[in-house]
Amino acid sequence: MPEPAPRLPGPDRTDGRGLLLVDGLADRWGWGPRPFGTPGKVVWAEYDRRSHSAETVLSQM
């Protein structure tokens, strides 16, 4: 399973932040290969709105 980057990519990079954002905001998430052997991956994420207030979410950003 891919892991979020251990640190932020440099400011000139245009990739490498996706799983970091998913991991930081989602309560549960995972991934799997794309169907039919196409390149890439499918990522799913769940966010439990009942356990987070807007203030809590915004303070994490």
CHARMM-style PDB file with segment names, atoms N, HN, CA, C and O in Angstrom:
ATOM      1  N   MET     1       0.848  -1.175   0.000  1.00  0.00      PROA
ATOM      2  CA  MET     1       0.000   0.000   0.000  1.00  0.00      PROA
ATOM      3  C   MET     1       0.892   1.236   0.000  1.00  0.00      PROA
ATOM      4  O   MET     1       1.862   1.292   0.756  1.00  0.00      PROA
ATOM      5  N   PRO     2       0.586   2.219  -0.825  1.00  0.00      PROA
ATOM      6  CA  PRO     2       1.404   3.437  -0.812  1.00  0.00      PROA
ATOM      7  C   PRO     2       1.218   4.181   0.497  1.00  0.00      PROA
ATOM      8  O   PRO     2       0.140   4.169   1.092  1.00  0.00      PROA
ATOM      9  N   GLU     3       2.250   4.806   0.918  1.00  0.00      PROA
ATOM     10  HN  GLU     3       3.125   4.816   0.435  1.00  0.00      PROA
ATOM     11  CA  GLU     3       2.220   5.607   2.135  1.00  0.00      PROA
ATOM     12  C   GLU     3       2.305   7.077   1.759  1.00  0.00      PROA
ATOM     13  O   GLU     3       2.928   7.413   0.752  1.00  0.00      PROA
ATOM     14  N   PRO     4       1.693   7.965   2.542  1.00  0.00      PROA
ATOM     15  CA  PRO     4       1.875   9.390   2.289  1.00  0.00      PROA
ATOM     16  C   PRO     4       3.356   9.749   2.388  1.00  0.00      PROA
ATOM     17  O   PRO     4       4.116   9.099   3.106  1.00  0.00      PROA
ATOM     18  N   ALA     5       3.745  10.761   1.680  1.00  0.00      PROA
ATOM     19  HN  ALA     5       3.127  11.289   1.097  1.00  0.00      PROA
ATOM     20  CA  ALA     5       5.141  11.210   1.707  1.00  0.00      PROA
ATOM     21  C   ALA     5       5.535  11.571   3.132  1.00  0.00      PROA
ATOM     22  O   ALA     5       4.741  12.178   3.850  1.00  0.00      PROA
ATOM     23  N   PRO     6       6.755  11.209   3.561  1.00  0.00      PROA
ATOM     24  CA  PRO     6       7.171  11.533   4.926  1.00  0.00      PROA
ATOM     25  C   PRO     6       7.343  13.034   5.149  1.00  0.00      PROA
ATOM     26  O   PRO     6       7.337  13.492   6.292  1.00  0.00      PROA
ATOM     27  N   ARG     7       7.494  13.788   4.092  1.00  0.00      PROA
ATOM     28  HN  ARG     7       7.499  13.416   3.164  1.00  0.00      PROA
ATOM     29  CA  ARG     7       7.609  15.247   4.209  1.00  0.00      PROA
ATOM     30  C   ARG     7       7.019  15.868   2.942  1.00  0.00      PROA
ATOM     31  O   ARG     7       6.815  15.187   1.937  1.00  0.00      PROA
ATOM     32  N   LEU     8       6.756  17.140   3.011  1.00  0.00      PROA
ATOM     33  HN  LEU     8       6.922  17.692   3.828  1.00  0.00      PROA
ATOM     34  CA  LEU     8       6.172  17.823   1.855  1.00  0.00      PROA
ATOM     35  C   LEU     8       7.166  17.892   0.703  1.00  0.00      PROA
ATOM     36  O   LEU     8       8.359  18.103   0.921  1.00  0.00      PROA
ATOM     37  N   PRO     9       6.678  17.713  -0.525  1.00  0.00      PROA
ATOM     38  CA  PRO     9       7.573  17.893  -1.669  1.00  0.00      PROA
ATOM     39  C   PRO     9       7.956  19.370  -1.800  1.00  0.00      PROA
ATOM     40  O   PRO     9       7.282  20.247  -1.259  1.00  0.00      PROA
ATOM     41  N   GLY    10       9.027  19.626  -2.514  1.00  0.00      PROA
ATOM     42  HN  GLY    10       9.574  18.914  -2.953  1.00  0.00      PROA
ATOM     43  CA  GLY    10       9.478  21.003  -2.715  1.00  0.00      PROA
ATOM     44  C   GLY    10       8.427  21.863  -3.400  1.00  0.00      PROA
ATOM     45  O   GLY    10       7.531  21.340  -4.062  1.00  0.00      PROA
ATOM     46  N   PRO    11       8.532  23.173  -3.247  1.00  0.00      PROA
ATOM     47  CA  PRO    11       7.527  24.077  -3.816  1.00  0.00      PROA
ATOM     48  C   PRO    11       7.463  24.052  -5.337  1.00  0.00      PROA
ATOM     49  O   PRO    11       6.463  24.479  -5.913  1.00  0.00      PROA
ATOM     50  N   ASP    12       8.501  23.565  -5.995  1.00  0.00      PROA
ATOM     51  HN  ASP    12       9.313  23.218  -5.527  1.00  0.00      PROA
ATOM     52  CA  ASP    12       8.491  23.522  -7.460  1.00  0.00      PROA
ATOM     53  C   ASP    12       7.902  22.219  -7.992  1.00  0.00      PROA
ATOM     54  O   ASP    12       7.758  22.067  -9.205  1.00  0.00      PROA
ATOM     55  N   ARG    13       7.558  21.281  -7.118  1.00  0.00      PROA
ATOM     56  HN  ARG    13       7.675  21.405  -6.132  1.00  0.00      PROA
ATOM     57  CA  ARG    13       6.972  20.010  -7.542  1.00  0.00      PROA
ATOM     58  C   ARG    13       5.481  20.180  -7.775  1.00  0.00      PROA
ATOM     59  O   ARG    13       4.815  20.919  -7.049  1.00  0.00      PROA
ATOM     60  N   THR    14       4.965  19.509  -8.771  1.00  0.00      PROA
ATOM     61  HN  THR    14       5.507  18.909  -9.360  1.00  0.00      PROA
ATOM     62  CA  THR    14       3.525  19.564  -9.064  1.00  0.00      PROA
ATOM     63  C   THR    14       2.828  18.265  -8.688  1.00  0.00      PROA
ATOM     64  O   THR    14       1.652  18.082  -8.999  1.00  0.00      PROA
ATOM     65  N   ASP    15       3.537  17.364  -8.024  1.00  0.00      PROA
ATOM     66  HN  ASP    15       4.493  17.512  -7.772  1.00  0.00      PROA
ATOM     67  CA  ASP    15       2.931  16.100  -7.610  1.00  0.00      PROA
ATOM     68  C   ASP    15       3.410  15.754  -6.202  1.00  0.00      PROA
ATOM     69  O   ASP    15       4.244  16.454  -5.628  1.00  0.00      PROA
ATOM     70  N   GLY    16       2.871  14.666  -5.657  1.00  0.00      PROA
ATOM     71  HN  GLY    16       2.194  14.097  -6.124  1.00  0.00      PROA
ATOM     72  CA  GLY    16       3.338  14.181  -4.376  1.00  0.00      PROA
ATOM     73  C   GLY    16       2.558  14.640  -3.163  1.00  0.00      PROA
ATOM     74  O   GLY    16       2.971  14.371  -2.035  1.00  0.00      PROA
ATOM     75  N   ARG    17       1.442  15.325  -3.358  1.00  0.00      PROA
ATOM     76  HN  ARG    17       1.107  15.543  -4.274  1.00  0.00      PROA
ATOM     77  CA  ARG    17       0.669  15.810  -2.209  1.00  0.00      PROA
ATOM     78  C   ARG    17      -0.665  15.101  -2.043  1.00  0.00      PROA
ATOM     79  O   ARG    17      -1.310  15.252  -1.005  1.00  0.00      PROA
ATOM     80  N   GLY    18      -1.087  14.348  -3.015  1.00  0.00      PROA
ATOM     81  HN  GLY    18      -0.564  14.226  -3.858  1.00  0.00      PROA
ATOM     82  CA  GLY    18      -2.425  13.749  -3.010  1.00  0.00      PROA
ATOM     83  C   GLY    18      -2.701  12.858  -1.816  1.00  0.00      PROA
ATOM     84  O   GLY    18      -3.676  13.076  -1.098  1.00  0.00      PROA
ATOM     85  N   LEU    19      -1.860  11.858  -1.590  1.00  0.00      PROA
ATOM     86  HN  LEU    19      -1.067  11.681  -2.174  1.00  0.00      PROA
ATOM     87  CA  LEU    19      -2.100  10.955  -0.466  1.00  0.00      PROA
ATOM     88  C   LEU    19      -1.855  11.647   0.865  1.00  0.00      PROA
ATOM     89  O   LEU    19      -2.463  11.275   1.869  1.00  0.00      PROA
ATOM     90  N   LEU    20      -0.991  12.629   0.897  1.00  0.00      PROA
ATOM     91  HN  LEU    20      -0.498  12.931   0.081  1.00  0.00      PROA
ATOM     92  CA  LEU    20      -0.769  13.403   2.113  1.00  0.00      PROA
ATOM     93  C   LEU    20      -2.057  14.131   2.507  1.00  0.00      PROA
ATOM     94  O   LEU    20      -2.425  14.153   3.682  1.00  0.00      PROA
ATOM     95  N   LEU    21      -2.736  14.723   1.530  1.00  0.00      PROA
ATOM     96  HN  LEU    21      -2.437  14.706   0.576  1.00  0.00      PROA
ATOM     97  CA  LEU    21      -4.002  15.409   1.800  1.00  0.00      PROA
ATOM     98  C   LEU    21      -5.086  14.419   2.208  1.00  0.00      PROA
ATOM     99  O   LEU    21      -5.825  14.662   3.162  1.00  0.00      PROA
ATOM    100  N   VAL    22      -5.182  13.312   1.494  1.00  0.00      PROA
ATOM    101  HN  VAL    22      -4.581  13.115   0.719  1.00  0.00      PROA
ATOM    102  CA  VAL    22      -6.179  12.297   1.826  1.00  0.00      PROA
ATOM    103  C   VAL    22      -5.958  11.786   3.244  1.00  0.00      PROA
ATOM    104  O   VAL    22      -6.910  11.683   4.018  1.00  0.00      PROA
ATOM    105  N   ASP    23      -4.719  11.466   3.593  1.00  0.00      PROA
ATOM    106  HN  ASP    23      -3.946  11.549   2.964  1.00  0.00      PROA
ATOM    107  CA  ASP    23      -4.407  10.949   4.922  1.00  0.00      PROA
ATOM    108  C   ASP    23      -4.712  11.969   6.011  1.00  0.00      PROA
ATOM    109  O   ASP    23      -5.154  11.598   7.099  1.00  0.00      PROA
ATOM    110  N   GLY    24      -4.484  13.237   5.734  1.00  0.00      PROA
ATOM    111  HN  GLY    24      -4.126  13.538   4.851  1.00  0.00      PROA
ATOM    112  CA  GLY    24      -4.722  14.281   6.728  1.00  0.00      PROA
ATOM    113  C   GLY    24      -6.181  14.606   6.950  1.00  0.00      PROA
ATOM    114  O   GLY    24      -6.556  15.037   8.041  1.00  0.00      PROA
ATOM    115  N   LEU    25      -7.013  14.409   5.944  1.00  0.00      PROA
ATOM    116  HN  LEU    25      -6.709  14.059   5.058  1.00  0.00      PROA
ATOM    117  CA  LEU    25      -8.415  14.812   6.049  1.00  0.00      PROA
ATOM    118  C   LEU    25      -9.389  13.661   6.224  1.00  0.00      PROA
ATOM    119  O   LEU    25     -10.462  13.853   6.797  1.00  0.00      PROA
ATOM    120  N   ALA    26      -9.054  12.486   5.757  1.00  0.00      PROA
ATOM    121  HN  ALA    26      -8.182  12.329   5.292  1.00  0.00      PROA
ATOM    122  CA  ALA    26     -10.000  11.366   5.795  1.00  0.00      PROA
ATOM    123  C   ALA    26      -9.918  10.616   7.119  1.00  0.00      PROA
ATOM    124  O   ALA    26      -8.856  10.526   7.736  1.00  0.00      PROA
ATOM    125  N   ASP    27     -11.044  10.087   7.537  1.00  0.00      PROA
ATOM    126  HN  ASP    27     -11.906  10.159   7.036  1.00  0.00      PROA
ATOM    127  CA  ASP    27     -11.068   9.215   8.711  1.00  0.00      PROA
ATOM    128  C   ASP    27     -10.600   7.810   8.344  1.00  0.00      PROA
ATOM    129  O   ASP    27      -9.946   7.136   9.140  1.00  0.00      PROA
ATOM    130  N   ARG    28     -10.937   7.383   7.144  1.00  0.00      PROA
ATOM    131  HN  ARG    28     -11.468   7.931   6.497  1.00  0.00      PROA
ATOM    132  CA  ARG    28     -10.528   6.078   6.635  1.00  0.00      PROA
ATOM    133  C   ARG    28     -10.250   6.227   5.157  1.00  0.00      PROA
ATOM    134  O   ARG    28     -10.960   6.954   4.463  1.00  0.00      PROA
ATOM    135  N   TRP    29      -9.224   5.547   4.662  1.00  0.00      PROA
ATOM    136  HN  TRP    29      -8.647   4.956   5.226  1.00  0.00      PROA
ATOM    137  CA  TRP    29      -8.946   5.590   3.238  1.00  0.00      PROA
ATOM    138  C   TRP    29      -8.160   4.366   2.831  1.00  0.00      PROA
ATOM    139  O   TRP    29      -7.607   3.650   3.666  1.00  0.00      PROA
ATOM    140  N   GLY    30      -8.122   4.140   1.536  1.00  0.00      PROA
ATOM    141  HN  GLY    30      -8.572   4.721   0.858  1.00  0.00      PROA
ATOM    142  CA  GLY    30      -7.371   3.021   0.996  1.00  0.00      PROA
ATOM    143  C   GLY    30      -7.214   3.194  -0.503  1.00  0.00      PROA
ATOM    144  O   GLY    30      -7.620   4.208  -1.072  1.00  0.00      PROA
ATOM    145  N   TRP    31      -6.627   2.206  -1.126  1.00  0.00      PROA
ATOM    146  HN  TRP    31      -6.297   1.383  -0.664  1.00  0.00      PROA
ATOM    147  CA  TRP    31      -6.397   2.312  -2.558  1.00  0.00      PROA
ATOM    148  C   TRP    31      -6.393   0.906  -3.168  1.00  0.00      PROA
ATOM    149  O   TRP    31      -6.337  -0.102  -2.464  1.00  0.00      PROA
ATOM    150  N   GLY    32      -6.453   0.879  -4.476  1.00  0.00      PROA
ATOM    151  HN  GLY    32      -6.498   1.698  -5.049  1.00  0.00      PROA
ATOM    152  CA  GLY    32      -6.360  -0.372  -5.213  1.00  0.00      PROA
ATOM    153  C   GLY    32      -5.927  -0.063  -6.636  1.00  0.00      PROA
ATOM    154  O   GLY    32      -5.957   1.092  -7.062  1.00  0.00      PROA
ATOM    155  N   PRO    33      -5.529  -1.084  -7.366  1.00  0.00      PROA
ATOM    156  CA  PRO    33      -5.122  -0.857  -8.759  1.00  0.00      PROA
ATOM    157  C   PRO    33      -6.330  -0.503  -9.620  1.00  0.00      PROA
ATOM    158  O   PRO    33      -7.459  -0.879  -9.304  1.00  0.00      PROA
ATOM    159  N   ARG    34      -6.089   0.209 -10.690  1.00  0.00      PROA
ATOM    160  HN  ARG    34      -5.172   0.515 -10.947  1.00  0.00      PROA
ATOM    161  CA  ARG    34      -7.169   0.530 -11.629  1.00  0.00      PROA
ATOM    162  C   ARG    34      -7.603  -0.735 -12.351  1.00  0.00      PROA
ATOM    163  O   ARG    34      -6.798  -1.644 -12.553  1.00  0.00      PROA
ATOM    164  N   PRO    35      -8.866  -0.800 -12.740  1.00  0.00      PROA
ATOM    165  CA  PRO    35      -9.340  -1.996 -13.435  1.00  0.00      PROA
ATOM    166  C   PRO    35      -8.704  -2.158 -14.815  1.00  0.00      PROA
ATOM    167  O   PRO    35      -8.249  -1.191 -15.425  1.00  0.00      PROA
ATOM    168  N   PHE    36      -8.685  -3.370 -15.279  1.00  0.00      PROA
ATOM    169  HN  PHE    36      -9.055  -4.156 -14.783  1.00  0.00      PROA
ATOM    170  CA  PHE    36      -8.220  -3.715 -16.628  1.00  0.00      PROA
ATOM    171  C   PHE    36      -6.738  -3.450 -16.849  1.00  0.00      PROA
ATOM    172  O   PHE    36      -6.295  -3.348 -17.993  1.00  0.00      PROA
ATOM    173  N   GLY    37      -5.963  -3.336 -15.769  1.00  0.00      PROA
ATOM    174  HN  GLY    37      -6.323  -3.419 -14.840  1.00  0.00      PROA
ATOM    175  CA  GLY    37      -4.524  -3.165 -15.905  1.00  0.00      PROA
ATOM    176  C   GLY    37      -4.073  -1.810 -16.400  1.00  0.00      PROA
ATOM    177  O   GLY    37      -2.919  -1.652 -16.797  1.00  0.00      PROA
ATOM    178  N   THR    38      -4.965  -0.820 -16.386  1.00  0.00      PROA
ATOM    179  HN  THR    38      -5.903  -0.948 -16.064  1.00  0.00      PROA
ATOM    180  CA  THR    38      -4.564   0.523 -16.817  1.00  0.00      PROA
ATOM    181  C   THR    38      -3.658   1.147 -15.765  1.00  0.00      PROA
ATOM    182  O   THR    38      -3.778   0.810 -14.587  1.00  0.00      PROA
ATOM    183  N   PRO    39      -2.757   2.045 -16.149  1.00  0.00      PROA
ATOM    184  CA  PRO    39      -1.827   2.642 -15.188  1.00  0.00      PROA
ATOM    185  C   PRO    39      -2.542   3.489 -14.138  1.00  0.00      PROA
ATOM    186  O   PRO    39      -3.609   4.047 -14.393  1.00  0.00      PROA
ATOM    187  N   GLY    40      -1.956   3.571 -12.992  1.00  0.00      PROA
ATOM    188  HN  GLY    40      -1.090   3.117 -12.785  1.00  0.00      PROA
ATOM    189  CA  GLY    40      -2.497   4.419 -11.941  1.00  0.00      PROA
ATOM    190  C   GLY    40      -3.136   3.613 -10.833  1.00  0.00      PROA
ATOM    191  O   GLY    40      -2.958   2.397 -10.756  1.00  0.00      PROA
ATOM    192  N   LYS    41      -3.881   4.290  -9.972  1.00  0.00      PROA
ATOM    193  HN  LYS    41      -4.026   5.277 -10.034  1.00  0.00      PROA
ATOM    194  CA  LYS    41      -4.545   3.652  -8.844  1.00  0.00      PROA
ATOM    195  C   LYS    41      -5.880   4.337  -8.588  1.00  0.00      PROA
ATOM    196  O   LYS    41      -6.113   5.461  -9.034  1.00  0.00      PROA
ATOM    197  N   VAL    42      -6.742   3.652  -7.870  1.00  0.00      PROA
ATOM    198  HN  VAL    42      -6.553   2.740  -7.507  1.00  0.00      PROA
ATOM    199  CA  VAL    42      -8.020   4.196  -7.429  1.00  0.00      PROA
ATOM    200  C   VAL    42      -7.909   4.398  -5.922  1.00  0.00      PROA
ATOM    201  O   VAL    42      -7.525   3.483  -5.193  1.00  0.00      PROA
ATOM    202  N   VAL    43      -8.243   5.590  -5.463  1.00  0.00      PROA
ATOM    203  HN  VAL    43      -8.555   6.333  -6.055  1.00  0.00      PROA
ATOM    204  CA  VAL    43      -8.183   5.902  -4.040  1.00  0.00      PROA
ATOM    205  C   VAL    43      -9.599   6.164  -3.548  1.00  0.00      PROA
ATOM    206  O   VAL    43     -10.359   6.886  -4.194  1.00  0.00      PROA
ATOM    207  N   TRP    44      -9.958   5.582  -2.409  1.00  0.00      PROA
ATOM    208  HN  TRP    44      -9.341   4.996  -1.885  1.00  0.00      PROA
ATOM    209  CA  TRP    44     -11.242   5.875  -1.783  1.00  0.00      PROA
ATOM    210  C   TRP    44     -10.970   6.507  -0.422  1.00  0.00      PROA
ATOM    211  O   TRP    44      -9.942   6.245   0.202  1.00  0.00      PROA
ATOM    212  N   ALA    45     -11.893   7.332   0.023  1.00  0.00      PROA
ATOM    213  HN  ALA    45     -12.729   7.544  -0.484  1.00  0.00      PROA
ATOM    214  CA  ALA    45     -11.744   7.985   1.317  1.00  0.00      PROA
ATOM    215  C   ALA    45     -13.114   8.175   1.946  1.00  0.00      PROA
ATOM    216  O   ALA    45     -14.109   8.387   1.252  1.00  0.00      PROA
ATOM    217  N   GLU    46     -13.150   8.095   3.265  1.00  0.00      PROA
ATOM    218  HN  GLU    46     -12.342   7.922   3.829  1.00  0.00      PROA
ATOM    219  CA  GLU    46     -14.375   8.332   4.019  1.00  0.00      PROA
ATOM    220  C   GLU    46     -14.113   9.422   5.048  1.00  0.00      PROA
ATOM    221  O   GLU    46     -13.052   9.483   5.669  1.00  0.00      PROA
ATOM    222  N   TYR    47     -15.102  10.267   5.205  1.00  0.00      PROA
ATOM    223  HN  TYR    47     -15.965  10.217   4.701  1.00  0.00      PROA
ATOM    224  CA  TYR    47     -15.021  11.369   6.154  1.00  0.00      PROA
ATOM    225  C   TYR    47     -16.294  11.350   6.980  1.00  0.00      PROA
ATOM    226  O   TYR    47     -17.387  11.474   6.428  1.00  0.00      PROA
ATOM    227  N   ASP    48     -16.177  11.198   8.273  1.00  0.00      PROA
ATOM    228  HN  ASP    48     -15.289  11.097   8.721  1.00  0.00      PROA
ATOM    229  CA  ASP    48     -17.329  11.146   9.156  1.00  0.00      PROA
ATOM    230  C   ASP    48     -17.679  12.553   9.624  1.00  0.00      PROA
ATOM    231  O   ASP    48     -17.060  13.075  10.551  1.00  0.00      PROA
ATOM    232  N   ARG    49     -18.661  13.159   8.988  1.00  0.00      PROA
ATOM    233  HN  ARG    49     -19.163  12.734   8.235  1.00  0.00      PROA
ATOM    234  CA  ARG    49     -19.030  14.537   9.321  1.00  0.00      PROA
ATOM    235  C   ARG    49     -19.515  14.675  10.752  1.00  0.00      PROA
ATOM    236  O   ARG    49     -19.380  15.743  11.350  1.00  0.00      PROA
ATOM    237  N   ARG    50     -20.070  13.628  11.302  1.00  0.00      PROA
ATOM    238  HN  ARG    50     -20.180  12.761  10.817  1.00  0.00      PROA
ATOM    239  CA  ARG    50     -20.614  13.713  12.665  1.00  0.00      PROA
ATOM    240  C   ARG    50     -19.513  13.855  13.714  1.00  0.00      PROA
ATOM    241  O   ARG    50     -19.766  14.354  14.810  1.00  0.00      PROA
ATOM    242  N   SER    51     -18.304  13.425  13.391  1.00  0.00      PROA
ATOM    243  HN  SER    51     -18.098  13.020  12.501  1.00  0.00      PROA
ATOM    244  CA  SER    51     -17.240  13.474  14.402  1.00  0.00      PROA
ATOM    245  C   SER    51     -16.323  14.685  14.244  1.00  0.00      PROA
ATOM    246  O   SER    51     -15.325  14.798  14.956  1.00  0.00      PROA
ATOM    247  N   HSD    52     -16.644  15.584  13.329  1.00  0.00      PROA
ATOM    248  HN  HSD    52     -17.455  15.492  12.750  1.00  0.00      PROA
ATOM    249  CA  HSD    52     -15.782  16.744  13.092  1.00  0.00      PROA
ATOM    250  C   HSD    52     -16.624  18.007  13.003  1.00  0.00      PROA
ATOM    251  O   HSD    52     -17.593  18.072  12.247  1.00  0.00      PROA
ATOM    252  N   SER    53     -16.245  18.995  13.776  1.00  0.00      PROA
ATOM    253  HN  SER    53     -15.458  18.943  14.390  1.00  0.00      PROA
ATOM    254  CA  SER    53     -16.878  20.304  13.626  1.00  0.00      PROA
ATOM    255  C   SER    53     -16.093  21.094  12.589  1.00  0.00      PROA
ATOM    256  O   SER    53     -14.939  20.767  12.311  1.00  0.00      PROA
ATOM    257  N   ALA    54     -16.687  22.107  12.026  1.00  0.00      PROA
ATOM    258  HN  ALA    54     -17.624  22.372  12.253  1.00  0.00      PROA
ATOM    259  CA  ALA    54     -16.003  22.934  11.026  1.00  0.00      PROA
ATOM    260  C   ALA    54     -14.751  23.574  11.631  1.00  0.00      PROA
ATOM    261  O   ALA    54     -13.730  23.687  10.952  1.00  0.00      PROA
ATOM    262  N   GLU    55     -14.817  23.989  12.880  1.00  0.00      PROA
ATOM    263  HN  GLU    55     -15.646  23.897  13.432  1.00  0.00      PROA
ATOM    264  CA  GLU    55     -13.677  24.620  13.516  1.00  0.00      PROA
ATOM    265  C   GLU    55     -12.495  23.637  13.639  1.00  0.00      PROA
ATOM    266  O   GLU    55     -11.342  24.017  13.437  1.00  0.00      PROA
ATOM    267  N   THR    56     -12.791  22.395  13.966  1.00  0.00      PROA
ATOM    268  HN  THR    56     -13.728  22.086  14.130  1.00  0.00      PROA
ATOM    269  CA  THR    56     -11.735  21.384  14.090  1.00  0.00      PROA
ATOM    270  C   THR    56     -11.045  21.154  12.757  1.00  0.00      PROA
ATOM    271  O   THR    56      -9.817  21.095  12.690  1.00  0.00      PROA
ATOM    272  N   VAL    57     -11.828  21.025  11.700  1.00  0.00      PROA
ATOM    273  HN  VAL    57     -12.826  21.072  11.755  1.00  0.00      PROA
ATOM    274  CA  VAL    57     -11.267  20.780  10.374  1.00  0.00      PROA
ATOM    275  C   VAL    57     -10.419  21.959   9.934  1.00  0.00      PROA
ATOM    276  O   VAL    57      -9.301  21.771   9.454  1.00  0.00      PROA
ATOM    277  N   LEU    58     -10.934  23.171  10.091  1.00  0.00      PROA
ATOM    278  HN  LEU    58     -11.842  23.323  10.481  1.00  0.00      PROA
ATOM    279  CA  LEU    58     -10.201  24.355   9.648  1.00  0.00      PROA
ATOM    280  C   LEU    58      -8.926  24.567  10.462  1.00  0.00      PROA
ATOM    281  O   LEU    58      -7.945  25.089   9.933  1.00  0.00      PROA
ATOM    282  N   SER    59      -8.919  24.176  11.727  1.00  0.00      PROA
ATOM    283  HN  SER    59      -9.716  23.752  12.156  1.00  0.00      PROA
ATOM    284  CA  SER    59      -7.715  24.353  12.533  1.00  0.00      PROA
ATOM    285  C   SER    59      -6.607  23.385  12.119  1.00  0.00      PROA
ATOM    286  O   SER    59      -5.441  23.613  12.442  1.00  0.00      PROA
ATOM    287  N   GLN    60      -6.952  22.312  11.412  1.00  0.00      PROA
ATOM    288  HN  GLN    60      -7.899  22.127  11.149  1.00  0.00      PROA
ATOM    289  CA  GLN    60      -5.953  21.347  10.954  1.00  0.00      PROA
ATOM    290  C   GLN    60      -5.313  21.769   9.649  1.00  0.00      PROA
ATOM    291  O   GLN    60      -4.323  21.172   9.226  1.00  0.00      PROA
ATOM    292  N   MET    61      -5.855  22.776   9.009  1.00  0.00      PROA
ATOM    293  HN  MET    61      -6.659  23.261   9.353  1.00  0.00      PROA
ATOM    294  CA  MET    61      -5.331  23.187   7.700  1.00  0.00      PROA
ATOM    295  C   MET    61      -4.233  24.210   7.847  1.00  0.00      PROA
ATOM    296  OT1 MET    61      -3.678  24.667   6.848  1.00  0.00      PROA
TER     297      MET     61
END
